[in-house]
Amino acid sequence: MIVTPISESVTRIDLQGINSDWEKKILFLSDIHLDSPWCDRRLLKSHLDEAVKEDAIILCAGDLFDVMQGPKDPRSDYRELKAEYKTSAYFDRVLDDAFEYFKPYAKNFALFGYGNHEYGTLHHNGTDMVQRLVALLRSEGSPIVAGGYGGFIRIAGYREMGTPYMNYRIYYNHGTGGEAPVTQGAIQTNRQAVWVRNCDVIWNGHNHKSYIMTQSTMGLSNKDEIDQDLVYFIRTPGYKNEMKVPAHGFAASRNMAPTPRGCIWGTMKANGKKFAVKYTQDIE
């Protein structure tokens, strides 16, 4: 796997040795909130261990960090500050912890995107946790790059070096808005379907919901034949279980419902001159 940052908005992942028996898994993550006391690290570790076992590509679309306990952050709550982070070097301790946690999986990570929590830390305290962690993991030989809050990923498959044999295009955005208790965020995907073009899957996170949806499309080819395709819409829920102790906190104060925890897997196979990808939820 070769990961190339074409720009802040576009990342290319090159894969070699594509043939009829080839298969590759992708682990889609978001909203890990690793430094939160409510992060389900047991479940996260099981998914990361499986990714290494399967030699999967690992992608994360924001809110890898929680990082709300900085001195200038209006979101801070001392009750959510873990004992090991109670130091004046708060961000350094969070970063050290994340680096040690993700180091065994460094060679499988391809991209870390930004979420509203990383944006909040950058705005309130002037430190870029994504870039700092990416630099540390790259020092361990990881091909990982920093993405954006949103952007495009093109996976290019080669039989051998040269012209790509097939491509798969992903549009990701961490997501915006509130809990979406009724629609689960599906309205946002309907809007994206209007203006995101030429992508095979559109991926969101943020509201800690989980789903896999499809939209059938059609068009006219240069041979005057009708082409039909499926565009997938996926939303990854993350690993924060704030409602495990529902007496206090952000979720309790807004009477929010508990949400699933976990990830979505994509299994890529070669299908003629196209990638065929099957998506499955792995949630609790």
C-alpha positions as CSV (number, residue, x, y, z in Angstrom):
1,M,0.0,0.0,0.0
2,I,1.4,3.4,-1.1
3,V,-0.5,6.4,0.3
4,T,0.0,9.7,-1.6
5,P,-1.4,13.1,-0.4
6,I,-2.3,14.7,-3.7
7,S,-3.6,17.8,-1.8
8,E,-5.3,18.5,1.5
9,S,-8.5,17.4,-0.1
10,V,-7.4,14.4,-2.1
11,T,-5.6,11.2,-1.0
12,R,-4.6,8.4,-3.4
13,I,-4.0,4.8,-2.2
14,D,-2.2,2.5,-4.7
15,L,-2.6,-1.2,-4.4
16,Q,-0.5,-3.8,-6.3
17,G,-1.1,-7.3,-7.5
18,I,-4.8,-7.1,-8.4
19,N,-6.1,-10.4,-9.9
20,S,-9.3,-12.5,-9.9
21,D,-8.5,-13.9,-6.5
22,W,-7.5,-10.6,-4.9
23,E,-9.3,-9.3,-1.8
24,K,-8.7,-6.4,0.6
25,K,-10.5,-5.2,3.6
26,I,-11.0,-1.6,4.7
27,L,-11.8,-0.6,8.3
28,F,-13.8,2.6,8.4
29,L,-13.6,4.4,11.7
30,S,-14.7,7.7,13.2
31,D,-15.6,9.2,16.5
32,I,-13.2,7.1,18.5
33,H,-12.8,9.8,21.3
34,L,-9.8,7.8,22.5
35,D,-8.9,9.9,25.6
36,S,-12.5,10.1,26.8
37,P,-13.2,7.9,29.9
38,W,-16.2,6.6,27.9
39,C,-14.2,5.3,25.0
40,D,-14.8,1.5,24.6
41,R,-11.1,0.6,24.1
42,R,-11.8,-3.1,24.4
43,L,-14.1,-3.1,21.3
44,L,-11.7,-0.7,19.4
45,K,-8.7,-3.0,20.1
46,S,-10.6,-6.0,18.8
47,H,-11.3,-4.2,15.5
48,L,-7.8,-2.9,15.1
49,D,-6.3,-6.3,15.9
50,E,-8.6,-7.9,13.3
51,A,-7.4,-5.2,10.8
52,V,-3.8,-6.1,11.3
53,K,-4.6,-9.9,11.0
54,E,-6.4,-9.2,7.7
55,D,-3.8,-6.7,6.5
56,A,-6.7,-4.2,6.1
57,I,-6.5,-0.5,5.2
58,I,-7.5,1.6,8.2
59,L,-9.2,5.0,7.7
60,C,-10.5,7.4,10.4
61,A,-12.9,10.3,9.5
62,G,-12.4,12.6,12.5
63,D,-12.9,12.8,16.3
64,L,-10.2,10.3,17.0
65,F,-9.5,12.5,20.0
66,D,-12.0,13.9,22.6
67,V,-9.6,16.6,23.9
68,M,-12.1,18.9,25.6
69,Q,-10.2,19.4,28.8
70,G,-7.8,22.1,27.7
71,P,-7.5,25.3,29.8
72,K,-9.2,27.5,27.2
73,D,-11.9,25.1,26.1
74,P,-15.5,26.1,27.1
75,R,-16.5,22.4,26.7
76,S,-14.3,21.2,29.5
77,D,-15.7,19.1,32.4
78,Y,-13.3,18.1,35.1
79,R,-15.3,14.9,35.8
80,E,-14.3,13.7,32.3
81,L,-10.6,14.2,32.8
82,K,-8.8,10.9,33.3
83,A,-6.3,10.7,36.1
84,E,-3.3,10.2,33.8
85,Y,-4.1,13.4,32.0
86,K,-4.2,15.6,35.1
87,T,-1.1,17.6,34.3
88,S,-0.2,21.0,32.9
89,A,1.1,19.1,29.8
90,Y,-2.4,17.8,29.1
91,F,-2.2,17.7,25.3
92,D,1.2,16.1,25.4
93,R,0.0,13.3,27.7
94,V,-3.1,12.7,25.5
95,L,-0.8,12.6,22.4
96,D,1.7,10.2,24.1
97,D,-1.2,7.9,25.1
98,A,-2.6,7.9,21.5
99,F,0.8,7.2,20.0
100,E,1.4,4.2,22.2
101,Y,-2.1,2.9,21.6
102,F,-2.0,3.1,17.8
103,K,1.7,2.3,17.3
104,P,1.1,-1.5,16.8
105,Y,-1.3,-0.7,14.0
106,A,0.8,2.0,12.4
107,K,1.5,0.2,9.1
108,N,-2.2,-0.3,8.4
109,F,-3.3,3.3,8.9
110,A,-3.7,5.3,5.7
111,L,-5.6,8.4,6.8
112,F,-6.6,10.5,9.8
113,G,-9.2,13.1,9.1
114,Y,-10.4,16.0,11.3
115,G,-13.6,16.2,13.4
116,N,-15.2,18.9,15.3
117,H,-13.3,17.9,18.4
118,E,-9.9,18.4,16.7
119,Y,-11.1,21.6,15.2
120,G,-12.2,22.8,18.6
121,T,-8.8,22.1,20.1
122,L,-7.0,23.9,17.3
123,H,-9.3,26.9,17.7
124,H,-9.3,27.1,21.5
125,N,-5.8,26.0,22.3
126,G,-3.8,26.3,19.1
127,T,-2.5,22.8,18.8
128,D,-3.1,20.4,15.8
129,M,-3.5,16.9,17.3
130,V,-4.0,15.2,14.0
131,Q,-0.8,16.5,12.4
132,R,1.2,15.7,15.5
133,L,0.0,12.1,15.8
134,V,0.4,11.5,12.0
135,A,4.1,12.7,12.3
136,L,4.7,10.3,15.2
137,L,3.2,7.3,13.4
138,R,5.1,8.1,10.2
139,S,8.3,8.0,12.2
140,E,7.3,4.3,12.9
141,G,7.1,3.6,9.2
142,S,3.4,4.2,8.8
143,P,2.2,5.4,5.3
144,I,-0.5,7.5,7.0
145,V,-1.3,11.0,5.9
146,A,-3.5,13.8,7.4
147,G,-6.8,14.3,5.5
148,G,-9.3,17.1,6.0
149,Y,-12.6,17.5,7.7
150,G,-13.9,16.2,4.4
151,G,-12.2,15.1,1.2
152,F,-11.8,12.4,-1.4
153,I,-9.9,9.1,-1.4
154,R,-9.1,7.3,-4.6
155,I,-8.1,3.7,-4.3
156,A,-6.2,2.7,-7.5
157,G,-5.6,-1.0,-8.2
158,Y,-2.7,-2.2,-10.5
159,R,-1.9,-5.6,-12.0
160,E,1.6,-4.1,-12.2
161,M,3.0,-0.6,-12.1
162,G,1.6,1.6,-14.8
163,T,-1.9,2.6,-15.6
164,P,-4.5,1.8,-12.9
165,Y,-6.4,-1.3,-13.7
166,M,-9.4,-0.1,-11.6
167,N,-10.4,2.7,-9.3
168,Y,-12.7,3.1,-6.3
169,R,-13.6,6.6,-5.1
170,I,-14.6,7.6,-1.6
171,Y,-16.0,10.9,-0.4
172,Y,-15.8,11.5,3.3
173,N,-16.9,14.2,5.7
174,H,-16.9,14.0,9.4
175,G,-20.4,15.4,9.5
176,T,-22.3,18.2,11.1
177,G,-25.5,18.9,13.0
178,G,-27.1,17.4,16.1
179,E,-28.2,14.0,17.3
180,A,-30.8,13.4,14.5
181,P,-32.9,11.1,16.7
182,V,-35.6,10.5,14.0
183,T,-33.7,10.6,10.7
184,Q,-30.3,9.2,12.0
185,G,-28.7,11.8,9.6
186,A,-30.2,10.3,6.4
187,I,-31.4,13.7,5.3
188,Q,-27.8,14.9,5.1
189,T,-27.0,11.9,2.8
190,N,-29.9,12.8,0.5
191,R,-28.5,16.3,0.2
192,Q,-25.0,15.0,-0.5
193,A,-26.4,12.7,-3.2
194,V,-27.3,15.8,-5.2
195,W,-23.9,17.5,-5.2
196,V,-21.2,14.8,-4.7
197,R,-20.5,13.3,-8.1
198,N,-18.5,10.3,-9.5
199,C,-18.0,8.5,-6.1
200,D,-18.7,4.9,-5.2
201,V,-19.3,5.6,-1.5
202,I,-20.2,8.6,0.6
203,W,-19.1,8.3,4.2
204,N,-20.1,10.4,7.3
205,G,-19.7,10.1,11.0
206,H,-20.3,12.6,13.8
207,N,-23.7,11.8,15.2
208,H,-22.7,8.3,16.5
209,K,-25.4,6.6,14.4
210,S,-24.7,3.7,12.1
211,Y,-26.2,2.7,8.8
212,I,-25.5,1.4,5.3
213,M,-27.8,2.8,2.5
214,T,-27.7,2.7,-1.2
215,Q,-29.0,4.8,-4.1
216,S,-29.3,3.4,-7.6
217,T,-28.1,5.7,-10.4
218,M,-28.2,5.5,-14.2
219,G,-26.7,7.4,-17.1
220,L,-25.8,7.2,-20.8
221,S,-22.4,5.9,-21.8
222,N,-20.4,7.0,-24.8
223,K,-21.6,3.9,-26.6
224,D,-25.2,5.0,-26.1
225,E,-25.8,2.3,-23.6
226,I,-27.6,2.9,-20.2
227,D,-25.2,2.4,-17.3
228,Q,-26.6,1.6,-13.9
229,D,-24.6,1.8,-10.6
230,L,-25.1,1.7,-6.9
231,V,-23.8,4.5,-4.7
232,Y,-23.3,3.5,-1.1
233,F,-23.9,5.8,1.9
234,I,-22.3,4.7,5.2
235,R,-22.2,6.3,8.6
236,T,-19.8,5.1,11.3
237,P,-20.9,5.3,14.9
238,G,-17.6,5.4,16.9
239,Y,-16.7,4.1,20.3
240,K,-17.9,6.6,22.9
241,N,-20.4,5.2,25.3
242,E,-21.3,8.3,27.4
243,M,-24.6,6.8,28.4
244,K,-22.9,4.0,30.3
245,V,-23.2,6.3,33.3
246,P,-26.2,8.5,32.4
247,A,-26.4,10.6,35.6
248,H,-24.3,13.5,34.3
249,G,-22.6,14.8,31.2
250,F,-23.4,16.2,27.8
251,A,-25.7,13.3,26.7
252,A,-27.6,13.2,30.0
253,S,-28.2,17.0,30.0
254,R,-29.8,16.8,26.6
255,N,-31.8,13.6,27.3
256,M,-30.0,11.9,24.4
257,A,-30.5,8.2,23.5
258,P,-27.7,5.7,23.7
259,T,-25.9,5.0,20.4
260,P,-24.2,1.9,19.0
261,R,-20.5,1.5,19.1
262,G,-18.2,0.1,16.4
263,C,-17.2,0.4,12.8
264,I,-18.0,-0.5,9.2
265,W,-15.9,-3.0,7.2
266,G,-15.6,-2.8,3.5
267,T,-14.4,-6.0,1.6
268,M,-13.0,-5.2,-1.8
269,K,-12.8,-7.7,-4.6
270,A,-11.9,-7.4,-8.3
271,N,-15.0,-7.7,-10.5
272,G,-14.0,-7.4,-14.1
273,K,-12.5,-4.0,-14.5
274,K,-14.2,-2.6,-11.3
275,F,-13.8,-3.0,-7.6
276,A,-16.8,-4.6,-5.9
277,V,-17.1,-3.7,-2.3
278,K,-19.4,-5.3,0.3
279,Y,-20.1,-3.2,3.4
280,T,-20.9,-4.7,6.8
281,Q,-21.6,-3.2,10.2
282,D,-19.6,-4.4,13.2
283,I,-21.4,-2.8,16.2
284,E,-22.6,-3.4,19.7
